[in-house]
């Protein structure tokens, strides 16, 4: 049970980090500021979940599904929160 909880926490933290990287990348691309930093954000954002999942596969292989659930759920929750914040700021 404790390992399952740790796997979910690792997934949630990884999802939040991935959302931050994705937000930085899409913000720079939307503004048209494609620099070396933007390319690094793109590559890191793409490879980060693979690195987390491979590391967890070696350490806690039987709970890998919970890490994936944590990543996916935190990405969805972060996107919903961001959408609500942006839509409320446009209303004012």
MMTF fields as JSON, N, C-alpha, C and O atoms, coordinates in Angstrom:
{
  "mmtfVersion": "1.0.0",
  "mmtfProducer": "UNKNOWN",
  "numBonds": 367,
  "numAtoms": 368,
  "numGroups": 92,
  "numChains": 1,
  "numModels": 1,
  "chainsPerModel": [1],
  "groupsPerChain": [92],
  "chainIdList": ["A"],
  "bondAtomList": [4, 2, 8, 6, 12, 10, 16, 14, 20, 18, 24, 22, 28, 26, 32, 30, 36, 34, 40, 38, 44, 42, 48, 46, 52, 50, 56, 54, 60, 58, 64, 62, 68, 66, 72, 70, 76, 74, 80, 78, 84, 82, 88, 86, 92, 90, 96, 94, 100, 98, 104, 102, 108, 106, 112, 110, 116, 114, 120, 118, 124, 122, 128, 126, 132, 130, 136, 134, 140, 138, 144, 142, 148, 146, 152, 150, 156, 154, 160, 158, 164, 162, 168, 166, 172, 170, 176, 174, 180, 178, 184, 182, 188, 186, 192, 190, 196, 194, 200, 198, 204, 202, 208, 206, 212, 210, 216, 214, 220, 218, 224, 222, 228, 226, 232, 230, 236, 234, 240, 238, 244, 242, 248, 246, 252, 250, 256, 254, 260, 258, 264, 262, 268, 266, 272, 270, 276, 274, 280, 278, 284, 282, 288, 286, 292, 290, 296, 294, 300, 298, 304, 302, 308, 306, 312, 310, 316, 314, 320, 318, 324, 322, 328, 326, 332, 330, 336, 334, 340, 338, 344, 342, 348, 346, 352, 350, 356, 354, 360, 358, 364, 362],
  "bondOrderList": [1, 1, 1, 1, 1, 1, 1, 1, 1, 1, 1, 1, 1, 1, 1, 1, 1, 1, 1, 1, 1, 1, 1, 1, 1, 1, 1, 1, 1, 1, 1, 1, 1, 1, 1, 1, 1, 1, 1, 1, 1, 1, 1, 1, 1, 1, 1, 1, 1, 1, 1, 1, 1, 1, 1, 1, 1, 1, 1, 1, 1, 1, 1, 1, 1, 1, 1, 1, 1, 1, 1, 1, 1, 1, 1, 1, 1, 1, 1, 1, 1, 1, 1, 1, 1, 1, 1, 1, 1, 1, 1],
  "groupList": [{"groupName": "UNK", "atomNameList": ["N", "CA", "C", "O"], "elementList": ["N", "C", "C", "O"], "formalChargeList": [0, 0, 0, 0], "bondAtomList": [1, 0, 2, 1, 3, 2], "bondOrderList": [1, 1, 2], "singleLetterCode": "X", "chemCompType": "L-PEPTIDE LINKING"}],
  "groupTypeList": [0, 0, 0, 0, 0, 0, 0, 0, 0, 0, 0, 0, 0, 0, 0, 0, 0, 0, 0, 0, 0, 0, 0, 0, 0, 0, 0, 0, 0, 0, 0, 0, 0, 0, 0, 0, 0, 0, 0, 0, 0, 0, 0, 0, 0, 0, 0, 0, 0, 0, 0, 0, 0, 0, 0, 0, 0, 0, 0, 0, 0, 0, 0, 0, 0, 0, 0, 0, 0, 0, 0, 0, 0, 0, 0, 0, 0, 0, 0, 0, 0, 0, 0, 0, 0, 0, 0, 0, 0, 0, 0, 0],
  "groupIdList": [1, 2, 3, 4, 5, 6, 7, 8, 9, 10, 11, 12, 13, 14, 15, 16, 17, 18, 19, 20, 21, 22, 23, 24, 25, 26, 27, 28, 29, 30, 31, 32, 33, 34, 35, 36, 37, 38, 39, 40, 41, 42, 43, 44, 45, 46, 47, 48, 49, 50, 51, 52, 53, 54, 55, 56, 57, 58, 59, 60, 61, 62, 63, 64, 65, 66, 67, 68, 69, 70, 71, 72, 73, 74, 75, 76, 77, 78, 79, 80, 81, 82, 83, 84, 85, 86, 87, 88, 89, 90, 91, 92],
  "secStructList": [7, 2, 2, 2, 2, 2, 2, 2, 2, 2, 2, 2, 2, 2, 2, 2, 2, 2, 2, 2, 2, 2, 2, 2, 2, 2, 2, 2, 2, 2, 2, 6, 7, 7, 7, 2, 2, 2, 2, 2, 2, 2, 2, 2, 2, 2, 2, 2, 2, 2, 2, 2, 2, 2, 2, 2, 2, 2, 2, 1, 4, 4, 4, 2, 2, 2, 2, 2, 2, 2, 2, 2, 2, 2, 2, 2, 2, 2, 2, 2, 2, 2, 2, 2, 2, 2, 2, 2, 2, 2, 2, 7],
  "xCoordList": [0.826, 0.0, 0.864, 0.559, 1.936, 2.823, 3.517, 3.699, 3.904, 4.579, 3.605, 4.006, 2.36, 1.35, 1.187, 1.099, 1.147, 1.033, 2.252, 2.112, 3.43, 4.662, 4.644, 5.062, 4.161, 4.082, 3.133, 3.425, 2.0, 1.05, 1.664, 1.503, 2.36, 3.004, 4.077, 4.177, 4.875, 5.891, 5.216, 5.694, 4.114, 3.387, 2.812, 2.862, 2.27, 1.696, 2.774, 2.582, 3.893, 4.995, 5.533, 5.803, 5.69, 6.174, 5.179, 5.59, 3.896, 2.882, 2.883, 2.713, 3.072, 3.137, 4.356, 4.27, 5.484, 6.702, 6.512, 6.911, 5.911, 5.677, 4.714, 4.905, 3.698, 2.772, 3.496, 3.25, 4.384, 5.158, 6.02, 6.07, 6.698, 7.536, 6.694, 7.083, 5.556, 4.664, 4.126, 3.996, 3.813, 3.311, 4.373, 4.067, 5.608, 6.701, 6.926, 7.129, 6.888, 7.102, 5.993, 6.271, 4.74, 3.631, 3.521, 3.132, 3.861, 3.852, 4.867, 4.578, 6.06, 7.099, 6.748, 6.97, 6.206, 5.844, 4.681, 4.668, 3.721, 2.572, 2.99, 2.431, 3.96, 4.441, 5.416, 5.799, 5.813, 6.732, 8.186, 9.019, 8.509, 9.88, 10.536, 10.699, 10.904, 11.542, 13.049, 13.705, 13.573, 14.999, 15.548, 14.831, 16.82, 17.419, 16.742, 16.583, 16.346, 15.661, 14.319, 13.924, 13.633, 12.355, 12.546, 11.751, 13.591, 13.875, 14.227, 13.833, 14.955, 15.301, 14.038, 13.893, 13.121, 11.842, 11.074, 10.486, 11.07, 10.338, 10.921, 10.185, 12.226, 12.873, 12.709, 12.41, 12.904, 12.768, 11.337, 11.107, 10.388, 8.978, 8.595, 7.771, 9.179, 8.86, 9.518, 8.896, 10.757, 11.502, 11.317, 11.605, 10.847, 10.723, 9.829, 10.237, 8.611, 7.782, 8.396, 8.24, 9.084, 9.75, 10.826, 10.957, 11.592, 12.658, 12.078, 12.608, 11.0, 10.37, 9.816, 9.997, 9.15, 8.558, 9.614, 9.428, 10.716, 11.787, 12.434, 12.699, 12.688, 13.279, 12.352, 12.803, 11.072, 10.121, 9.942, 9.651, 10.114, 10.012, 11.116, 10.897, 12.29, 13.391, 13.224, 13.586, 12.683, 12.589, 11.316, 11.371, 10.182, 8.896, 8.071, 7.003, 8.556, 7.948, 6.506, 5.716, 6.144, 4.777, 3.77, 2.566, 4.231, 3.334, 3.455, 3.089, 3.965, 4.181, 2.865, 2.829, 1.807, 0.5, 0.073, -0.501, 0.349, -0.035, 0.762, 0.251, 2.008, 2.8, 2.169, 2.029, 1.793, 1.14, -0.19, -0.523, -0.948, -2.217, -1.972, -2.713, -0.941, -0.605, -0.196, -0.598, 0.606, 1.032, -0.175, -0.356, -0.992, -2.144, -3.141, -3.637, -3.43, -4.419, -3.919, -4.693, -2.641, -2.139, -2.067, -2.283, -1.768, -1.802, -3.214, -3.4, -4.195, -5.585, -6.03, -6.656, -5.714, -6.117, -5.428, -6.066, -4.136, -3.425, -4.005, -4.109, -4.381, -4.972, -6.33, -6.647, -7.128, -8.432, -8.263, -8.967, -7.341, -7.097, -6.616, -7.058, -5.716, -5.197, -6.324, -6.407, -7.181, -8.301, -9.239, -9.682, -9.539, -10.425, -9.803, -10.488, -8.506, -7.833, -7.822, -8.059, -7.552, -7.5, -8.887, -9.04, -9.893, -11.245, -11.797, -12.558, -11.437, -11.887, -11.186, -11.796, -9.916, -9.193, -9.681, -9.607, -10.169, -10.707, -12.073, -12.454, -12.817, -14.146, -14.078, -15.013, -13.007, -12.907, -12.458, -12.326],
  "yCoordList": [-1.202, 0.0, 1.256, 2.22, 1.25, 2.411, 2.638, 3.781, 1.557, 1.695, 2.239, 3.007, 1.858, 2.395, 3.893, 4.651, 4.323, 5.744, 6.508, 7.597, 5.951, 6.591, 6.675, 7.683, 5.624, 5.633, 6.724, 7.404, 6.89, 7.939, 9.32, 10.204, 9.519, 10.808, 11.115, 12.248, 10.118, 10.315, 10.719, 11.618, 10.067, 10.407, 11.809, 12.525, 12.204, 13.547, 14.611, 15.6, 14.414, 15.378, 15.437, 16.521, 14.283, 14.253, 14.931, 15.624, 14.745, 15.39, 16.902, 17.627, 17.372, 18.822, 19.416, 20.481, 18.737, 19.216, 19.201, 20.142, 18.15, 18.076, 19.174, 19.751, 19.469, 20.551, 21.891, 22.713, 22.118, 23.36, 23.485, 24.546, 22.393, 22.415, 22.635, 23.39, 21.981, 22.143, 23.562, 24.113, 24.151, 25.518, 26.494, 27.417, 26.304, 27.168, 27.029, 28.019, 25.79, 25.553, 26.163, 26.889, 25.875, 26.391, 27.915, 28.57, 28.471, 29.931, 30.59, 31.61, 30.013, 30.577, 30.414, 31.326, 29.264, 29.03, 29.926, 30.445, 30.109, 30.955, 32.403, 33.096, 32.858, 34.228, 34.373, 35.489, 33.265, 33.314, 33.449, 33.812, 33.168, 33.29, 31.91, 31.318, 31.414, 30.105, 30.308, 30.762, 29.958, 30.089, 28.724, 27.723, 28.7, 27.445, 26.968, 25.766, 27.906, 27.559, 26.883, 25.954, 27.344, 26.747, 25.319, 24.438, 25.089, 23.742, 22.816, 21.65, 23.325, 22.522, 22.173, 21.043, 23.136, 22.85, 21.772, 20.888, 21.83, 20.847, 19.45, 18.487, 19.344, 18.035, 17.493, 16.313, 18.344, 17.911, 17.499, 16.493, 18.267, 17.951, 16.632, 15.894, 16.327, 15.082, 13.876, 12.818, 14.015, 12.882, 12.683, 11.603, 13.695, 13.615, 12.468, 11.725, 12.299, 11.194, 9.825, 8.899, 9.688, 8.419, 8.123, 6.991, 9.146, 8.956, 8.563, 7.68, 9.213, 8.899, 7.471, 6.718, 7.112, 5.778, 4.677, 3.611, 4.918, 3.914, 3.76, 2.641, 4.877, 4.805, 4.074, 3.258, 4.365, 3.687, 2.22, 1.389, 1.901, 0.501, -0.334, -1.492, 0.243, -0.471, -0.536, -1.534, 0.516, 0.584, -0.066, -0.886, 0.303, -0.222, -0.694, -0.148, -1.685, -2.149, -2.585, -2.359, -3.204, -3.692, -2.572, -2.795, -1.39, -0.248, 0.823, 1.977, 0.441, 1.399, 2.013, 3.179, 1.241, 1.74, 2.937, 3.892, 2.891, 3.984, 5.251, 6.359, 5.089, 6.258, 6.902, 8.124, 6.097, 6.621, 7.286, 8.315, 6.7, 7.308, 8.652, 9.609, 8.725, 9.983, 11.06, 12.216, 10.68, 11.647, 12.153, 13.361, 11.244, 11.639, 12.485, 13.496, 12.063, 12.812, 14.196, 15.154, 14.321, 15.657, 16.563, 17.769, 16.01, 16.826, 17.334, 18.501, 16.475, 16.876, 17.921, 18.916, 17.704, 18.65, 19.999, 21.042, 19.992, 21.249, 21.994, 23.221, 21.268, 21.904, 22.516, 23.606, 21.83, 22.366, 23.62, 24.609, 23.583, 24.754, 25.933, 27.063, 25.674, 26.733, 27.314, 28.529, 26.454, 26.915, 27.807, 28.845, 27.409, 28.2, 29.551, 30.573, 29.564, 30.831, 31.765, 32.964, 31.236, 32.06, 32.562, 33.717, 31.714, 32.142, 33.166, 34.046, 33.075, 34.081, 35.405, 36.459, 35.38, 36.628, 37.326, 38.551, 36.588, 37.204, 37.815, 38.749, 37.314, 37.842, 39.224, 40.012, 39.524, 40.813, 41.909, 43.044],
  "zCoordList": [0.0, 0.0, 0.0, -0.703, 0.781, 0.837, -0.496, -0.916, -1.16, -2.452, -3.499, -4.373, -3.422, -4.337, -4.124, -5.09, -2.874, -2.554, -3.067, -3.623, -2.883, -3.37, -4.893, -5.463, -5.555, -7.017, -7.51, -8.494, -6.83, -7.218, -6.995, -7.837, -5.885, -5.605, -6.647, -7.118, -7.009, -8.059, -9.362, -10.054, -9.703, -10.916, -10.886, -11.886, -9.754, -9.635, -9.779, -10.486, -9.122, -9.222, -10.646, -11.163, -11.281, -12.662, -13.603, -14.534, -13.376, -14.208, -14.06, -15.04, -12.846, -12.615, -13.3, -13.912, -13.199, -13.87, -15.383, -16.068, -15.899, -17.337, -17.791, -18.862, -17.007, -17.368, -17.391, -18.274, -16.433, -16.406, -17.662, -18.285, -18.03, -19.228, -20.484, -21.375, -20.549, -21.696, -21.785, -22.878, -20.645, -20.611, -21.094, -21.849, -20.671, -21.123, -22.626, -23.328, -23.109, -24.537, -25.383, -26.338, -25.043, -25.847, -25.754, -26.72, -24.604, -24.474, -25.382, -26.007, -25.459, -26.319, -27.793, -28.589, -28.155, -29.555, -29.967, -31.082, -29.094, -29.401, -29.612, -30.463, -28.85, -28.992, -30.16, -30.512, -30.756, -31.886, -31.487, -32.318, -30.252, -29.749, -29.71, -28.643, -30.87, -30.924, -30.821, -31.759, -29.652, -29.393, -28.996, -29.006, -28.648, -28.177, -26.893, -26.68, -26.047, -24.804, -25.091, -24.387, -26.108, -26.494, -26.974, -26.646, -27.745, -28.235, -27.067, -27.059, -26.1, -24.917, -24.133, -23.666, -23.986, -23.322, -24.073, -23.451, -25.395, -26.199, -26.024, -25.81, -26.115, -25.982, -24.571, -24.388, -23.582, -22.186, -21.878, -21.207, -22.361, -22.103, -22.751, -22.21, -23.899, -24.588, -23.923, -23.823, -23.469, -22.927, -21.424, -20.909, -20.721, -19.264, -18.779, -17.887, -19.345, -18.841, -19.133, -18.337, -20.253, -20.549, -19.515, -19.051, -19.157, -18.167, -16.815, -16.139, -16.426, -15.141, -15.157, -14.2, -16.232, -16.3, -16.366, -15.779, -17.07, -17.126, -15.756, -15.316, -15.079, -13.741, -12.776, -11.972, -12.855, -11.976, -12.353, -11.493, -13.627, -14.042, -13.412, -13.06, -13.271, -12.621, -11.11, -10.487, -10.522, -9.062, -8.517, -7.6, -9.084, -8.603, -9.798, -10.076, -10.484, -11.731, -11.613, -12.53, -10.505, -10.368, -10.12, -10.242, -9.781, -9.531, -10.613, -10.392, -11.776, -12.866, -13.357, -13.75, -13.334, -13.752, -12.9, -13.421, -11.598, -10.709, -10.996, -10.837, -11.417, -11.813, -13.043, -13.101, -14.013, -15.21, -14.912, -15.499, -14.0, -13.597, -12.917, -13.145, -12.089, -11.431, -12.421, -12.29, -13.418, -14.435, -15.215, -15.368, -15.703, -16.519, -15.732, -16.229, -14.505, -13.723, -13.346, -13.359, -13.011, -12.658, -13.878, -13.755, -15.06, -16.278, -16.55, -16.895, -16.398, -16.634, -15.621, -15.989, -14.355, -13.313, -13.501, -13.355, -13.823, -14.069, -15.267, -15.24, -16.313, -17.489, -17.164, -17.639, -16.364, -15.977, -15.123, -15.326, -14.178, -13.327, -14.165, -13.961, -15.103, -15.972, -16.835, -17.012, -17.364, -18.175, -17.37, -17.86, -16.145, -15.298, -14.988, -15.024, -14.682, -14.378, -15.581, -15.435, -16.754, -17.959, -18.335, -18.732, -18.216, -18.583, -17.595, -17.994, -16.335, -15.378, -15.601, -15.418, -15.993, -16.203, -17.483, -17.57, -18.455, -19.684, -19.453, -20.159, -18.484, -18.191, -17.559, -17.699, -16.879, -16.164, -17.032, -16.576]
}
